[in-house]
Amino acid sequence: MTAWGLAWRTIARSPARSVLAVVGVTVIGALLFDMLLLSRGLLVSFRDLLEAQDFDIRVVAAEGSMVHRPPIANATSLAEAIARLPQVRRVTLLRTESAQAIVPGGDHLRIALVGTTSAAAGSVWTMTSGASLPTVTAAGAPPPLVISTRLASELQLEPGSELQLRLFRPGTASALPLVAARVIGVAQFTFEAADEYTVATTMEGFAAAAGTRDSTVAEMVLVSSQKGAGAAAAAAIARLRPDVRALSNEQVMEQFNENAFSYFRQISTVLSSMTLAFAFLLIATLLTMSVNQRLGEVAALRALGFPRRRIAANLLWESVLLVGVGGVAALPVGGLLALALDRILRQMPGVPERLHFFVFEPRTVVLHAVLLSVTGALAAVYPIWLATSLPIAATLRREILS
Amino acid sequence: MNRVRASAFAAAFLIALAVPVATTAPADPPGILISRQLAEREHLHAGDLVSLALDATGSGARHFRIDGTYEPTPDPLRFTARRLEARMHLPDLIAMTADPADPAAAESLTAINVRLKDPQNAVRFSDAVTARVPGIVVRLTSRARDGSDPFVVLERFHVAVAVVTVLGSTAFLLALMVMRAEERRETIGIIRLIGISQRSILIEVLVEGLLIATAGAVFGILLAIATQGAVNQFFQWRYDTALVFVRVTRSIALQSIAVSVPLGILAGLVGSWTLLRRDVLALVGR
């Protein structure tokens, strides 16, 4: 009989014990799998969101960052200069502020008002009904609005509905007057948070809501470069104005990875390490107890001429079977658990609805398998040493006497 | 507002350039405090003269004397941020930042911290100020209950992870208890043969389980208390903050005992029950 066959028979002899051990490995393995998914989940999901936008360069004020974005003066002329660069395909401006949206004679909600240009359609948002923002707005016409599907559903709005806006001006002790606007489209916004309602309007519409005619101020310029010309475009933009900073998608991700995402990376590292240590201790304890119960049997096998190598292989196979079956079962269980944990974490305020904390990658499965295998092998070391170094005659004598 | 200006010490989170000054500094520049992190990074000490400006070009820079350094108040919402900060008297900050073309700029503040005589009146005070002064936001320092507190979500996440860990360890514990009961098969058989009732054996198992589970829970809590310092030191080093990340409180210790002791007893009972329901002769191998 091979070492594998002997290990299988040993495990099958105590089904209750083996099933419980496999269940334990499955649950701990599922937790390990989830922590590995968490370690890179935000990064992968955020990259997907950025790349789905079709803009590969973001221009912000030099003193700001992607989170704190001071206004860029004369952003319109900057956008025009960027659009003239041969490496650039598409440019759009972006400006955001909090506002109150009021249905005439009805409900009101706090919203995130985004001022932008028509080029943002299809990237910053995806239309579901109605029309996108126009390139030119007729003089005196109410600001056109593209609202999020959640806001449309909450306030029961549709293209053609009227909506009044009151912009909040931070740092000022006065309230701006209400501005009458008209909904022209409903869309899904890429970066809308679950606890947020987004409304987009033109830069002129935003300026009207802000009580000014100056529509040249923006806080970010989104740039889509020609294929393969991203770095050259970023360098050319940086040369245009010294007071702005052009960030590629990689640089944006690096900023978020260094700051916003690092807590989850650290916590996943700590929990992964603790999970592995826990799995090691428990598997080692189970195997050691199993060997202690079978000392007479091991001594008898050795007396019959079984070499130490086969005894060691037998115990190693036992560990492989427990960890292997539990590890494989951990993948679907971990997947389900990841869905539940993701749902919990996505309740965090301000997190875009399409951002996920747990994202599946094939490399995670490989890493999970390697880590569990190493843990299983290490956990088998002490029981193997115990079984292969026992004195045969003394053990047999003790077993017979007892 | 004037009272605030006269008494408040401004928290100036400037996007500033802190440059040691070699020459042309005024005889007695105003004093500032700088954060420990800024002092370490720029090798600054109390008594040094520095110039601060609002932009990287250094335009409109003003000279200050460092009177001391301070440890920034740990902020869980900003613990990943590098706390390169300076604190100065409010008039100095306004002199640096106010737009001369805007007459209201010298009277503008970012925030006013208020300590009420009776904290129970916080909600009423907040409502009254919001109604009287349009365009401002009044926030209570107590934890928000409207879903805007990210730590409530983090707490839920950690509880979920703890529940999964408890489930996994329960399965392992059951496996160990089944093995342990199997080891004592013959002993239990002999005890039953000499007339000890199943009830007495069960009580013995229960007491034994209680003792082992309590000892395990206490050991676990002691281990957590012993290692919390290492976890805190790691994260405090990683993020250069004084924030406390792990704290074993009495409530957490009691929760751990409340979960682990019943689970330990239950696992012991389940393991032993498999033996107690068997025929006594089968236990002794007859």
Interface residues (C-beta under 8 A of the other chain):
Chain A: S14 A16 R17 L20 A21 V23 G24 T26 V27 I28 A30 L31 A62 E63 F168 R169 G171 T172 A173 S174 A175 D195 E258 N259 A260 S262 Y263 Q266 V270 L271 T275 F278 L282 T285 L286 M289 S290 Q293 L337 A340 L341 I344 L345 Q347 M348 P349
Chain B: I15 D55 A56 F79 T80 A81 S108 T110 V133 P134 G135 I136 G147 S148 D149 P150 V153 L154 R156 F157 A160 V161 V164 T165 L167 G168 S169 A171 F172 L174 A175 L176 V178 M179 R180 E182 E183 V231 F235 R238 Y239 T274
